Amino acid sequence: MMLNFLLINFDKCKFSANYVFKKLQLKGTILRPTKDGYNIRNKLRLTTGSSIQNARFISGIKIILN
């Protein structure tokens, strides 16, 4: 089975999904908020991409969360 997205939960994080979404967006990485389209609060949908895109996301999220 191959997955093409991850649902990232921010319920136990010091930052909200909206905060992380905005910070990543400034770095050129766009995730999909789930509040409006899916009615799932404080989560982000991350679609898997190329290895370069995935590395950019990992680098960006590390900076935000540290």
mmJSON file of the N, C-alpha and C atoms, coordinates in Angstrom:
{"data_MODEL":{"atom_site":{
"group_PDB":["ATOM","ATOM","ATOM","ATOM","ATOM","ATOM","ATOM","ATOM","ATOM","ATOM","ATOM","ATOM","ATOM","ATOM","ATOM","ATOM","ATOM","ATOM","ATOM","ATOM","ATOM","ATOM","ATOM","ATOM","ATOM","ATOM","ATOM","ATOM","ATOM","ATOM","ATOM","ATOM","ATOM","ATOM","ATOM","ATOM","ATOM","ATOM","ATOM","ATOM","ATOM","ATOM","ATOM","ATOM","ATOM","ATOM","ATOM","ATOM","ATOM","ATOM","ATOM","ATOM","ATOM","ATOM","ATOM","ATOM","ATOM","ATOM","ATOM","ATOM","ATOM","ATOM","ATOM","ATOM","ATOM","ATOM","ATOM","ATOM","ATOM","ATOM","ATOM","ATOM","ATOM","ATOM","ATOM","ATOM","ATOM","ATOM","ATOM","ATOM","ATOM","ATOM","ATOM","ATOM","ATOM","ATOM","ATOM","ATOM","ATOM","ATOM","ATOM","ATOM","ATOM","ATOM","ATOM","ATOM","ATOM","ATOM","ATOM","ATOM","ATOM","ATOM","ATOM","ATOM","ATOM","ATOM","ATOM","ATOM","ATOM","ATOM","ATOM","ATOM","ATOM","ATOM","ATOM","ATOM","ATOM","ATOM","ATOM","ATOM","ATOM","ATOM","ATOM","ATOM","ATOM","ATOM","ATOM","ATOM","ATOM","ATOM","ATOM","ATOM","ATOM","ATOM","ATOM","ATOM","ATOM","ATOM","ATOM","ATOM","ATOM","ATOM","ATOM","ATOM","ATOM","ATOM","ATOM","ATOM","ATOM","ATOM","ATOM","ATOM","ATOM","ATOM","ATOM","ATOM","ATOM","ATOM","ATOM","ATOM","ATOM","ATOM","ATOM","ATOM","ATOM","ATOM","ATOM","ATOM","ATOM","ATOM","ATOM","ATOM","ATOM","ATOM","ATOM","ATOM","ATOM","ATOM","ATOM","ATOM","ATOM","ATOM","ATOM","ATOM","ATOM","ATOM","ATOM","ATOM","ATOM","ATOM","ATOM","ATOM","ATOM","ATOM","ATOM","ATOM","ATOM","ATOM"],
"id":[1,2,3,4,5,6,7,8,9,10,11,12,13,14,15,16,17,18,19,20,21,22,23,24,25,26,27,28,29,30,31,32,33,34,35,36,37,38,39,40,41,42,43,44,45,46,47,48,49,50,51,52,53,54,55,56,57,58,59,60,61,62,63,64,65,66,67,68,69,70,71,72,73,74,75,76,77,78,79,80,81,82,83,84,85,86,87,88,89,90,91,92,93,94,95,96,97,98,99,100,101,102,103,104,105,106,107,108,109,110,111,112,113,114,115,116,117,118,119,120,121,122,123,124,125,126,127,128,129,130,131,132,133,134,135,136,137,138,139,140,141,142,143,144,145,146,147,148,149,150,151,152,153,154,155,156,157,158,159,160,161,162,163,164,165,166,167,168,169,170,171,172,173,174,175,176,177,178,179,180,181,182,183,184,185,186,187,188,189,190,191,192,193,194,195,196,197,198],
"type_symbol":["N","C","C","N","C","C","N","C","C","N","C","C","N","C","C","N","C","C","N","C","C","N","C","C","N","C","C","N","C","C","N","C","C","N","C","C","N","C","C","N","C","C","N","C","C","N","C","C","N","C","C","N","C","C","N","C","C","N","C","C","N","C","C","N","C","C","N","C","C","N","C","C","N","C","C","N","C","C","N","C","C","N","C","C","N","C","C","N","C","C","N","C","C","N","C","C","N","C","C","N","C","C","N","C","C","N","C","C","N","C","C","N","C","C","N","C","C","N","C","C","N","C","C","N","C","C","N","C","C","N","C","C","N","C","C","N","C","C","N","C","C","N","C","C","N","C","C","N","C","C","N","C","C","N","C","C","N","C","C","N","C","C","N","C","C","N","C","C","N","C","C","N","C","C","N","C","C","N","C","C","N","C","C","N","C","C","N","C","C","N","C","C","N","C","C","N","C","C"],
"label_atom_id":["N","CA","C","N","CA","C","N","CA","C","N","CA","C","N","CA","C","N","CA","C","N","CA","C","N","CA","C","N","CA","C","N","CA","C","N","CA","C","N","CA","C","N","CA","C","N","CA","C","N","CA","C","N","CA","C","N","CA","C","N","CA","C","N","CA","C","N","CA","C","N","CA","C","N","CA","C","N","CA","C","N","CA","C","N","CA","C","N","CA","C","N","CA","C","N","CA","C","N","CA","C","N","CA","C","N","CA","C","N","CA","C","N","CA","C","N","CA","C","N","CA","C","N","CA","C","N","CA","C","N","CA","C","N","CA","C","N","CA","C","N","CA","C","N","CA","C","N","CA","C","N","CA","C","N","CA","C","N","CA","C","N","CA","C","N","CA","C","N","CA","C","N","CA","C","N","CA","C","N","CA","C","N","CA","C","N","CA","C","N","CA","C","N","CA","C","N","CA","C","N","CA","C","N","CA","C","N","CA","C","N","CA","C","N","CA","C","N","CA","C","N","CA","C","N","CA","C","N","CA","C"],
"label_alt_id":[null,null,null,null,null,null,null,null,null,null,null,null,null,null,null,null,null,null,null,null,null,null,null,null,null,null,null,null,null,null,null,null,null,null,null,null,null,null,null,null,null,null,null,null,null,null,null,null,null,null,null,null,null,null,null,null,null,null,null,null,null,null,null,null,null,null,null,null,null,null,null,null,null,null,null,null,null,null,null,null,null,null,null,null,null,null,null,null,null,null,null,null,null,null,null,null,null,null,null,null,null,null,null,null,null,null,null,null,null,null,null,null,null,null,null,null,null,null,null,null,null,null,null,null,null,null,null,null,null,null,null,null,null,null,null,null,null,null,null,null,null,null,null,null,null,null,null,null,null,null,null,null,null,null,null,null,null,null,null,null,null,null,null,null,null,null,null,null,null,null,null,null,null,null,null,null,null,null,null,null,null,null,null,null,null,null,null,null,null,null,null,null,null,null,null,null,null,null],
"label_comp_id":["MET","MET","MET","MET","MET","MET","LEU","LEU","LEU","ASN","ASN","ASN","PHE","PHE","PHE","LEU","LEU","LEU","LEU","LEU","LEU","ILE","ILE","ILE","ASN","ASN","ASN","PHE","PHE","PHE","ASP","ASP","ASP","LYS","LYS","LYS","CYS","CYS","CYS","LYS","LYS","LYS","PHE","PHE","PHE","SER","SER","SER","ALA","ALA","ALA","ASN","ASN","ASN","TYR","TYR","TYR","VAL","VAL","VAL","PHE","PHE","PHE","LYS","LYS","LYS","LYS","LYS","LYS","LEU","LEU","LEU","GLN","GLN","GLN","LEU","LEU","LEU","LYS","LYS","LYS","GLY","GLY","GLY","THR","THR","THR","ILE","ILE","ILE","LEU","LEU","LEU","ARG","ARG","ARG","PRO","PRO","PRO","THR","THR","THR","LYS","LYS","LYS","ASP","ASP","ASP","GLY","GLY","GLY","TYR","TYR","TYR","ASN","ASN","ASN","ILE","ILE","ILE","ARG","ARG","ARG","ASN","ASN","ASN","LYS","LYS","LYS","LEU","LEU","LEU","ARG","ARG","ARG","LEU","LEU","LEU","THR","THR","THR","THR","THR","THR","GLY","GLY","GLY","SER","SER","SER","SER","SER","SER","ILE","ILE","ILE","GLN","GLN","GLN","ASN","ASN","ASN","ALA","ALA","ALA","ARG","ARG","ARG","PHE","PHE","PHE","ILE","ILE","ILE","SER","SER","SER","GLY","GLY","GLY","ILE","ILE","ILE","LYS","LYS","LYS","ILE","ILE","ILE","ILE","ILE","ILE","LEU","LEU","LEU","ASN","ASN","ASN"],
"label_asym_id":["A","A","A","A","A","A","A","A","A","A","A","A","A","A","A","A","A","A","A","A","A","A","A","A","A","A","A","A","A","A","A","A","A","A","A","A","A","A","A","A","A","A","A","A","A","A","A","A","A","A","A","A","A","A","A","A","A","A","A","A","A","A","A","A","A","A","A","A","A","A","A","A","A","A","A","A","A","A","A","A","A","A","A","A","A","A","A","A","A","A","A","A","A","A","A","A","A","A","A","A","A","A","A","A","A","A","A","A","A","A","A","A","A","A","A","A","A","A","A","A","A","A","A","A","A","A","A","A","A","A","A","A","A","A","A","A","A","A","A","A","A","A","A","A","A","A","A","A","A","A","A","A","A","A","A","A","A","A","A","A","A","A","A","A","A","A","A","A","A","A","A","A","A","A","A","A","A","A","A","A","A","A","A","A","A","A","A","A","A","A","A","A","A","A","A","A","A","A"],
"label_entity_id":["1","1","1","1","1","1","1","1","1","1","1","1","1","1","1","1","1","1","1","1","1","1","1","1","1","1","1","1","1","1","1","1","1","1","1","1","1","1","1","1","1","1","1","1","1","1","1","1","1","1","1","1","1","1","1","1","1","1","1","1","1","1","1","1","1","1","1","1","1","1","1","1","1","1","1","1","1","1","1","1","1","1","1","1","1","1","1","1","1","1","1","1","1","1","1","1","1","1","1","1","1","1","1","1","1","1","1","1","1","1","1","1","1","1","1","1","1","1","1","1","1","1","1","1","1","1","1","1","1","1","1","1","1","1","1","1","1","1","1","1","1","1","1","1","1","1","1","1","1","1","1","1","1","1","1","1","1","1","1","1","1","1","1","1","1","1","1","1","1","1","1","1","1","1","1","1","1","1","1","1","1","1","1","1","1","1","1","1","1","1","1","1","1","1","1","1","1","1"],
"label_seq_id":[1,1,1,2,2,2,3,3,3,4,4,4,5,5,5,6,6,6,7,7,7,8,8,8,9,9,9,10,10,10,11,11,11,12,12,12,13,13,13,14,14,14,15,15,15,16,16,16,17,17,17,18,18,18,19,19,19,20,20,20,21,21,21,22,22,22,23,23,23,24,24,24,25,25,25,26,26,26,27,27,27,28,28,28,29,29,29,30,30,30,31,31,31,32,32,32,33,33,33,34,34,34,35,35,35,36,36,36,37,37,37,38,38,38,39,39,39,40,40,40,41,41,41,42,42,42,43,43,43,44,44,44,45,45,45,46,46,46,47,47,47,48,48,48,49,49,49,50,50,50,51,51,51,52,52,52,53,53,53,54,54,54,55,55,55,56,56,56,57,57,57,58,58,58,59,59,59,60,60,60,61,61,61,62,62,62,63,63,63,64,64,64,65,65,65,66,66,66],
"pdbx_PDB_ins_code":[null,null,null,null,null,null,null,null,null,null,null,null,null,null,null,null,null,null,null,null,null,null,null,null,null,null,null,null,null,null,null,null,null,null,null,null,null,null,null,null,null,null,null,null,null,null,null,null,null,null,null,null,null,null,null,null,null,null,null,null,null,null,null,null,null,null,null,null,null,null,null,null,null,null,null,null,null,null,null,null,null,null,null,null,null,null,null,null,null,null,null,null,null,null,null,null,null,null,null,null,null,null,null,null,null,null,null,null,null,null,null,null,null,null,null,null,null,null,null,null,null,null,null,null,null,null,null,null,null,null,null,null,null,null,null,null,null,null,null,null,null,null,null,null,null,null,null,null,null,null,null,null,null,null,null,null,null,null,null,null,null,null,null,null,null,null,null,null,null,null,null,null,null,null,null,null,null,null,null,null,null,null,null,null,null,null,null,null,null,null,null,null,null,null,null,null,null,null],
"Cartn_x":[0.841,0.0,0.891,0.565,1.336,0.468,0.979,0.247,0.755,-0.141,0.299,0.161,-0.299,-0.336,-0.257,0.118,0.154,-0.736,-1.408,-2.195,-1.388,-0.969,-0.105,-0.956,-0.892,-1.705,-0.909,-1.46,-0.795,-1.465,-2.32,-3.041,-2.106,-0.99,-0.071,1.215,1.137,2.29,2.154,3.286,3.219,2.77,2.731,2.283,1.001,0.172,-1.057,-0.748,-1.641,-1.503,-1.488,-2.307,-2.37,-1.038,-0.412,0.885,1.933,2.001,2.979,2.694,1.421,1.03,1.582,1.379,1.837,3.352,4.042,5.505,6.074,5.521,5.99,5.681,4.528,4.133,5.145,5.632,6.647,7.943,8.206,9.401,9.164,7.945,7.641,7.106,6.79,6.226,4.757,3.882,2.45,1.808,1.204,0.423,-1.047,-1.915,-3.345,-3.952,-4.537,-5.26,-6.485,-6.866,-7.985,-9.239,-9.152,-10.292,-11.487,-11.269,-12.384,-12.882,-11.997,-12.421,-12.841,-12.215,-12.465,-13.145,-13.232,-13.786,-13.004,-11.696,-10.795,-9.895,-9.975,-9.261,-7.826,-6.962,-5.58,-4.739,-4.984,-4.216,-3.815,-2.774,-2.374,-2.201,-2.561,-2.385,-1.127,-0.189,1.062,1.042,1.031,1.112,2.574,2.895,4.284,4.699,5.94,6.438,7.738,8.507,9.819,10.757,11.886,12.833,13.321,13.444,13.844,12.749,11.501,10.385,10.249,10.405,10.313,11.431,12.63,13.762,13.527,12.94,12.636,11.628,10.614,9.632,10.293,11.108,11.755,12.655,13.404,14.268,13.443,12.368,11.52,10.817,10.3,9.566,10.527,11.754,12.746,13.046,13.2,13.483,12.314,11.097,9.911,9.745,9.915,9.635,10.773,11.956,13.072,13.104],
"Cartn_y":[-1.17,0.0,1.24,2.184,3.415,4.585,5.387,6.561,7.789,8.707,9.921,11.16,10.975,12.114,11.653,12.603,12.389,13.432,13.066,14.001,14.292,15.534,15.917,16.563,16.007,16.44,17.403,18.575,19.572,19.738,18.797,18.908,18.944,18.248,18.206,18.975,19.904,20.706,22.104,22.758,24.123,25.132,24.714,25.581,25.033,25.914,25.477,25.109,24.349,23.991,25.249,26.221,27.465,28.213,28.261,28.915,28.23,26.912,26.149,26.303,26.271,26.462,27.779,28.857,30.179,30.262,29.694,29.721,28.918,27.741,26.934,27.616,28.248,28.946,30.045,30.743,31.778,31.195,29.931,29.256,28.556,28.671,28.08,26.662,26.18,24.845,24.994,24.443,24.619,23.293,23.264,22.122,22.51,21.552,21.837,21.874,23.024,23.069,22.146,21.552,20.602,21.151,22.316,22.879,23.141,23.833,24.223,23.092,22.482,21.464,20.141,19.782,18.469,18.555,19.771,20.001,19.226,19.17,18.538,19.648,19.9,21.039,20.689,21.705,21.682,20.56,20.286,19.287,19.913,19.383,19.765,18.508,18.612,17.499,17.773,16.834,16.933,15.897,16.366,15.462,15.163,13.893,13.54,14.084,14.505,15.088,14.438,15.177,14.688,14.667,14.037,13.99,15.395,16.261,17.648,18.373,18.214,18.85,18.302,16.999,16.394,16.89,17.014,17.527,18.981,19.778,21.173,21.251,20.372,20.342,19.966,18.923,18.467,19.556,20.205,21.297,22.433,22.811,23.907,23.584,22.388,22.031,21.933,21.478,21.43,22.826,23.769,25.153,25.713,25.474,26.007,25.393,24.09,23.407,23.529,23.909,24.076,25.467],
"Cartn_z":[0.0,0.0,0.0,-0.854,-0.941,-0.505,0.413,0.881,0.139,-0.132,-0.805,0.073,1.332,2.238,3.685,4.548,5.989,6.64,7.693,8.481,9.738,9.892,11.005,12.087,13.294,14.424,15.308,15.579,16.412,17.77,18.167,19.436,20.647,20.603,21.745,21.466,20.538,20.14,20.73,20.988,21.521,20.469,19.193,18.114,17.506,16.995,16.322,14.876,14.284,12.866,12.007,12.352,11.577,11.625,12.791,12.936,12.058,12.145,11.357,9.867,9.494,8.092,7.556,8.308,7.857,7.78,8.755,8.752,7.575,7.328,6.199,4.871,4.794,3.572,3.238,4.246,4.028,3.472,3.772,3.28,1.939,1.388,0.094,0.155,1.35,1.516,1.884,1.081,1.299,1.666,2.836,3.282,3.19,3.299,3.213,4.618,4.996,6.262,6.178,7.288,7.267,7.932,8.538,9.267,8.355,7.257,6.392,5.496,4.754,3.793,4.403,5.527,6.125,7.496,8.032,9.367,10.442,10.265,11.232,11.776,13.037,13.636,14.041,13.904,14.367,13.744,12.489,11.738,10.397,9.796,8.444,7.616,6.352,5.42,4.596,4.653,3.913,2.804,1.571,0.423,0.167,-0.007,-0.274,-1.639,-1.714,-2.954,-3.374,-4.124,-4.556,-3.347,-3.505,-2.387,-2.019,-2.984,-2.703,-1.926,-2.343,-1.638,-0.224,-0.07,1.259,2.169,1.632,2.411,2.816,1.927,2.236,3.383,3.357,4.436,5.76,5.758,6.984,7.55,6.694,7.131,7.736,7.063,7.536,8.849,8.993,10.209,11.391,11.157,12.23,12.761,11.87,12.276,13.078,12.635,13.313,14.703,14.811,16.069,17.095,16.645,17.597,18.046],
"occupancy":[1.0,1.0,1.0,1.0,1.0,1.0,1.0,1.0,1.0,1.0,1.0,1.0,1.0,1.0,1.0,1.0,1.0,1.0,1.0,1.0,1.0,1.0,1.0,1.0,1.0,1.0,1.0,1.0,1.0,1.0,1.0,1.0,1.0,1.0,1.0,1.0,1.0,1.0,1.0,1.0,1.0,1.0,1.0,1.0,1.0,1.0,1.0,1.0,1.0,1.0,1.0,1.0,1.0,1.0,1.0,1.0,1.0,1.0,1.0,1.0,1.0,1.0,1.0,1.0,1.0,1.0,1.0,1.0,1.0,1.0,1.0,1.0,1.0,1.0,1.0,1.0,1.0,1.0,1.0,1.0,1.0,1.0,1.0,1.0,1.0,1.0,1.0,1.0,1.0,1.0,1.0,1.0,1.0,1.0,1.0,1.0,1.0,1.0,1.0,1.0,1.0,1.0,1.0,1.0,1.0,1.0,1.0,1.0,1.0,1.0,1.0,1.0,1.0,1.0,1.0,1.0,1.0,1.0,1.0,1.0,1.0,1.0,1.0,1.0,1.0,1.0,1.0,1.0,1.0,1.0,1.0,1.0,1.0,1.0,1.0,1.0,1.0,1.0,1.0,1.0,1.0,1.0,1.0,1.0,1.0,1.0,1.0,1.0,1.0,1.0,1.0,1.0,1.0,1.0,1.0,1.0,1.0,1.0,1.0,1.0,1.0,1.0,1.0,1.0,1.0,1.0,1.0,1.0,1.0,1.0,1.0,1.0,1.0,1.0,1.0,1.0,1.0,1.0,1.0,1.0,1.0,1.0,1.0,1.0,1.0,1.0,1.0,1.0,1.0,1.0,1.0,1.0,1.0,1.0,1.0,1.0,1.0,1.0],
"B_iso_or_equiv":[0.0,0.0,0.0,0.0,0.0,0.0,0.0,0.0,0.0,0.0,0.0,0.0,0.0,0.0,0.0,0.0,0.0,0.0,0.0,0.0,0.0,0.0,0.0,0.0,0.0,0.0,0.0,0.0,0.0,0.0,0.0,0.0,0.0,0.0,0.0,0.0,0.0,0.0,0.0,0.0,0.0,0.0,0.0,0.0,0.0,0.0,0.0,0.0,0.0,0.0,0.0,0.0,0.0,0.0,0.0,0.0,0.0,0.0,0.0,0.0,0.0,0.0,0.0,0.0,0.0,0.0,0.0,0.0,0.0,0.0,0.0,0.0,0.0,0.0,0.0,0.0,0.0,0.0,0.0,0.0,0.0,0.0,0.0,0.0,0.0,0.0,0.0,0.0,0.0,0.0,0.0,0.0,0.0,0.0,0.0,0.0,0.0,0.0,0.0,0.0,0.0,0.0,0.0,0.0,0.0,0.0,0.0,0.0,0.0,0.0,0.0,0.0,0.0,0.0,0.0,0.0,0.0,0.0,0.0,0.0,0.0,0.0,0.0,0.0,0.0,0.0,0.0,0.0,0.0,0.0,0.0,0.0,0.0,0.0,0.0,0.0,0.0,0.0,0.0,0.0,0.0,0.0,0.0,0.0,0.0,0.0,0.0,0.0,0.0,0.0,0.0,0.0,0.0,0.0,0.0,0.0,0.0,0.0,0.0,0.0,0.0,0.0,0.0,0.0,0.0,0.0,0.0,0.0,0.0,0.0,0.0,0.0,0.0,0.0,0.0,0.0,0.0,0.0,0.0,0.0,0.0,0.0,0.0,0.0,0.0,0.0,0.0,0.0,0.0,0.0,0.0,0.0,0.0,0.0,0.0,0.0,0.0,0.0],
"pdbx_formal_charge":[null,null,null,null,null,null,null,null,null,null,null,null,null,null,null,null,null,null,null,null,null,null,null,null,null,null,null,null,null,null,null,null,null,null,null,null,null,null,null,null,null,null,null,null,null,null,null,null,null,null,null,null,null,null,null,null,null,null,null,null,null,null,null,null,null,null,null,null,null,null,null,null,null,null,null,null,null,null,null,null,null,null,null,null,null,null,null,null,null,null,null,null,null,null,null,null,null,null,null,null,null,null,null,null,null,null,null,null,null,null,null,null,null,null,null,null,null,null,null,null,null,null,null,null,null,null,null,null,null,null,null,null,null,null,null,null,null,null,null,null,null,null,null,null,null,null,null,null,null,null,null,null,null,null,null,null,null,null,null,null,null,null,null,null,null,null,null,null,null,null,null,null,null,null,null,null,null,null,null,null,null,null,null,null,null,null,null,null,null,null,null,null,null,null,null,null,null,null],
"auth_seq_id":[1,1,1,2,2,2,3,3,3,4,4,4,5,5,5,6,6,6,7,7,7,8,8,8,9,9,9,10,10,10,11,11,11,12,12,12,13,13,13,14,14,14,15,15,15,16,16,16,17,17,17,18,18,18,19,19,19,20,20,20,21,21,21,22,22,22,23,23,23,24,24,24,25,25,25,26,26,26,27,27,27,28,28,28,29,29,29,30,30,30,31,31,31,32,32,32,33,33,33,34,34,34,35,35,35,36,36,36,37,37,37,38,38,38,39,39,39,40,40,40,41,41,41,42,42,42,43,43,43,44,44,44,45,45,45,46,46,46,47,47,47,48,48,48,49,49,49,50,50,50,51,51,51,52,52,52,53,53,53,54,54,54,55,55,55,56,56,56,57,57,57,58,58,58,59,59,59,60,60,60,61,61,61,62,62,62,63,63,63,64,64,64,65,65,65,66,66,66],
"auth_comp_id":["MET","MET","MET","MET","MET","MET","LEU","LEU","LEU","ASN","ASN","ASN","PHE","PHE","PHE","LEU","LEU","LEU","LEU","LEU","LEU","ILE","ILE","ILE","ASN","ASN","ASN","PHE","PHE","PHE","ASP","ASP","ASP","LYS","LYS","LYS","CYS","CYS","CYS","LYS","LYS","LYS","PHE","PHE","PHE","SER","SER","SER","ALA","ALA","ALA","ASN","ASN","ASN","TYR","TYR","TYR","VAL","VAL","VAL","PHE","PHE","PHE","LYS","LYS","LYS","LYS","LYS","LYS","LEU","LEU","LEU","GLN","GLN","GLN","LEU","LEU","LEU","LYS","LYS","LYS","GLY","GLY","GLY","THR","THR","THR","ILE","ILE","ILE","LEU","LEU","LEU","ARG","ARG","ARG","PRO","PRO","PRO","THR","THR","THR","LYS","LYS","LYS","ASP","ASP","ASP","GLY","GLY","GLY","TYR","TYR","TYR","ASN","ASN","ASN","ILE","ILE","ILE","ARG","ARG","ARG","ASN","ASN","ASN","LYS","LYS","LYS","LEU","LEU","LEU","ARG","ARG","ARG","LEU","LEU","LEU","THR","THR","THR","THR","THR","THR","GLY","GLY","GLY","SER","SER","SER","SER","SER","SER","ILE","ILE","ILE","GLN","GLN","GLN","ASN","ASN","ASN","ALA","ALA","ALA","ARG","ARG","ARG","PHE","PHE","PHE","ILE","ILE","ILE","SER","SER","SER","GLY","GLY","GLY","ILE","ILE","ILE","LYS","LYS","LYS","ILE","ILE","ILE","ILE","ILE","ILE","LEU","LEU","LEU","ASN","ASN","ASN"],
"auth_asym_id":["A","A","A","A","A","A","A","A","A","A","A","A","A","A","A","A","A","A","A","A","A","A","A","A","A","A","A","A","A","A","A","A","A","A","A","A","A","A","A","A","A","A","A","A","A","A","A","A","A","A","A","A","A","A","A","A","A","A","A","A","A","A","A","A","A","A","A","A","A","A","A","A","A","A","A","A","A","A","A","A","A","A","A","A","A","A","A","A","A","A","A","A","A","A","A","A","A","A","A","A","A","A","A","A","A","A","A","A","A","A","A","A","A","A","A","A","A","A","A","A","A","A","A","A","A","A","A","A","A","A","A","A","A","A","A","A","A","A","A","A","A","A","A","A","A","A","A","A","A","A","A","A","A","A","A","A","A","A","A","A","A","A","A","A","A","A","A","A","A","A","A","A","A","A","A","A","A","A","A","A","A","A","A","A","A","A","A","A","A","A","A","A","A","A","A","A","A","A"],
"auth_atom_id":["N","CA","C","N","CA","C","N","CA","C","N","CA","C","N","CA","C","N","CA","C","N","CA","C","N","CA","C","N","CA","C","N","CA","C","N","CA","C","N","CA","C","N","CA","C","N","CA","C","N","CA","C","N","CA","C","N","CA","C","N","CA","C","N","CA","C","N","CA","C","N","CA","C","N","CA","C","N","CA","C","N","CA","C","N","CA","C","N","CA","C","N","CA","C","N","CA","C","N","CA","C","N","CA","C","N","CA","C","N","CA","C","N","CA","C","N","CA","C","N","CA","C","N","CA","C","N","CA","C","N","CA","C","N","CA","C","N","CA","C","N","CA","C","N","CA","C","N","CA","C","N","CA","C","N","CA","C","N","CA","C","N","CA","C","N","CA","C","N","CA","C","N","CA","C","N","CA","C","N","CA","C","N","CA","C","N","CA","C","N","CA","C","N","CA","C","N","CA","C","N","CA","C","N","CA","C","N","CA","C","N","CA","C","N","CA","C","N","CA","C","N","CA","C","N","CA","C","N","CA","C"],
"pdbx_PDB_model_num":[1,1,1,1,1,1,1,1,1,1,1,1,1,1,1,1,1,1,1,1,1,1,1,1,1,1,1,1,1,1,1,1,1,1,1,1,1,1,1,1,1,1,1,1,1,1,1,1,1,1,1,1,1,1,1,1,1,1,1,1,1,1,1,1,1,1,1,1,1,1,1,1,1,1,1,1,1,1,1,1,1,1,1,1,1,1,1,1,1,1,1,1,1,1,1,1,1,1,1,1,1,1,1,1,1,1,1,1,1,1,1,1,1,1,1,1,1,1,1,1,1,1,1,1,1,1,1,1,1,1,1,1,1,1,1,1,1,1,1,1,1,1,1,1,1,1,1,1,1,1,1,1,1,1,1,1,1,1,1,1,1,1,1,1,1,1,1,1,1,1,1,1,1,1,1,1,1,1,1,1,1,1,1,1,1,1,1,1,1,1,1,1,1,1,1,1,1,1]
}}}
